[in-house]
Amino acid sequence: MEDLITDPFRAARLVLRLRQEGVTDDGVLRAMETVDRGAFVDDPALKDLAFADCVVPIPCGQTIPRPAATGQLLQALGLGRERKARLLVIGMGSGYIAALAGQLAADVFGVERYNKLTDHARQRIVSLGLDNLAVRYGDGLLGWAERGPYDRVLITGLVDAIPQALFDQLKPGGRMVVPAGMADAQQLMVIDKNETERLKTWEVMPVRFSPLETVN
């Protein structure tokens, strides 16, 4: 099994930078201090970027977001300390965000539109012993209804409207976090679904994410 623990000195600097950028949730900070971003980078030449304040390229033209952007996504989920939530992650990518979420939720289910990334994520789940994570290849906009309903849904790519299929898979009382808007005017949106299935929505902060694409 590979090592999941980060370099403690680099991790401490990362946490300090995250706090300075508004990531203050203790659970999120502990997860990001523990889970090594470098373990989710395929190219050995790029592993030194794991603790840098930048996006990191991964296969299929995708990226791992800046650490602060990742922390803001997770913080907006409001998972707390109890690790009871079932979480759906749309846009699994390298598996890094899902691995972090797995430190905060009971079960994490990821959907990824690229077969190569799906296969790599499965391999990492096994090698890192992340036994509360599962991933499948498919159209993220359709979700993973068979494993739902979910307490939280996290969309890691930009959308211009909330996908109805994902909203339907969210439990009453659940929460969806999604970058929404146009390419040059994005906001991180938090959408709560109350017991009567009405929505409460608010903008958290400006963000910049790549669009979420469908499977061709």
N, C-alpha and C positions, 0 to 999 in steps of 0.2 A: 504493500500500500504506500502511495506517495505521501509526502509530508504536507499537511494543510497549514501548518503554523508559519507565519511570516517571520522575517528578520525583525527582532524586537526593537532595534534602534531605528530602522527605517519606518516601522509601524508606528512608533511614537511620534515621529515627525509628521507622518501622514495624518494621525489623529489631530495633532495641533493645527494643521492646515485646514482640515475639515471643520473644526470648531470655528476657525476664523471665517469660513465661508457659510456659516449658518447651520451646519449639521451638528445638532446638540443632543440628539436622542442617544442615551447611554447604550441601549441594546444595539443600535445601528453601528455606533462607534466600536463596540466590542467585536462585532462581527467583522467589520472592515479591518480591525487590528489583527484578527485571527486568521482570516482567509487570504491567502497569498494570491494577488492578482496575476503574478507571474506564472502560476500553475495553469492558467487558462489562456496562455499565449503559445501558439504553435511554433513560431519562428524563434529559435534561440537567440538570434541577433537582436530581437526586440524585447527580451525579458528584462533588460535593465530599465525599460520604460515603465515597468509595472508600478513603481512608486512615484513616477513623475506626474506632474500636473498636466496631463495631456490625454487625448484619446489614443488607443492602441489598435493598429490594424489587425484584423483577423481574416481568415479566408472568406471568399465569396463577396469581396468588396465591403464587408461589414466592419464595425469597430466596437471596441469596449469603450464606453463613455468615460469622460473625466471622472476622477474619484468623487468630486463634489456633486456632480450630476447624479451619479449612482446613489450617493448617500441621500440626496434630496428625494429621489424616487422612493427609496425604502422608508425614509422618515415620514413621508406623506401617507404611507399605508397605515400608520398608527397601530402596529401589531402588538405593542406592549411587551410584558415580560412573561406571559403565561404560556406561550408557544402552543396555542390551541387552534389556530386558524388553518383552514385549507385555502391555499393560494394558487391561483392560475397565473402563469407568466406567459405573455404573448411576445414572441421574439426572444427565444432562448439564447441565441447567439453562441458565445463560447461556453455559457453555463455559469459565468461568474456571478451575475446578479442573482440567479436562482440559488447558487450555493450560499451566498450571503443571506438570502431570504430563508434558506433552510435552517439557519441559526436562530431564526425569529419565529418561524411558523411550524406547525405540526407536520404538514405535508405540502409539498410544492410540486405542481404539475406544469411542465413547460411545453409549448408548441413552437416549432421552428420550421420555416418555409424552405430551408436549404438542407438537402440530404446530408451533405458533407458535414455541416455544422451539427446536425442531429447526431450523426455517428460519433463525432468527436466528443460531444457532450455526454453521450452514453458511456464512452470509454472513461471519461474523467469521473463520472458518478461512481463507477466501479473502483477505479484506482484510488480515489480519495475516500472511499467508504461513506459516501453521502447517501445513506439508505432511506432518507425521507424525500428523495427527489426522483421524479420520473419525467421522461421526455418522449415526444413523438413528432414525426414529420407530418406537416399538414398546413392548411390555411389557418393562420392565427385568427383571422376575423371570424371564423366559425367556432373558435374555442375548442373545448374538449368536454362535450356535454356528458359523456358516459362517466366521467369522474366527478362531476358537479353534484349539487351546487357548491359554490365557493363563498367563503367569507370575504375574500379579497380577490380582485383581479388587477394585475399590473400589466399595462401595455408599454413596451419599451421603445416603440417607434411612433412617429407623428401620424395622427389621423385628423381628418377634417370634420368628422362626425362620429358620435359614439355608436359602435356596431351593436345592433339590436340583439344579435345572437349572444354576445358577451354579457350584455345587460340582463338577458333572460337567465343566464347561468349564475348570476349573482344572487345570493340569498337576501331576503328582506333583512334590513339591518346591516347589510354588507357595504363594502366600499370599493370603488374603482379609482385607480390613479392612472392618468394618461396625459402625455404631451399632445396638445390639440391646437389647431389653428392653421395658418399658412406658413410657408417656409420662412418668411421674413417677419412673422408676427406670431410667435408661439408662447403658450402659457402652460405651465404644469397645472392640470385640473384635478380636483378631488371631487368625486361624485358619490354621495351617500344615497342608498336606497332604503327608505324607511319601511315600516311594516305595512303600509298601504300602497307600496311600490311607487310613491311619489319620489321625486328627486330633490336633493339639496346639493347645489353645485357651487364651488368657489374656486377662484384662481389663487394659486400659491405663489408663483414667481415666474418671471420670464425664463425660458429655457431654449435650447437649440438641439433638436434630435433629427435624425434622418427619417423620411417617410416610411411607414409600415406598408410593405407590399404584399399582394396576394400571390398565391401559388398559381403559376401559369398552367 
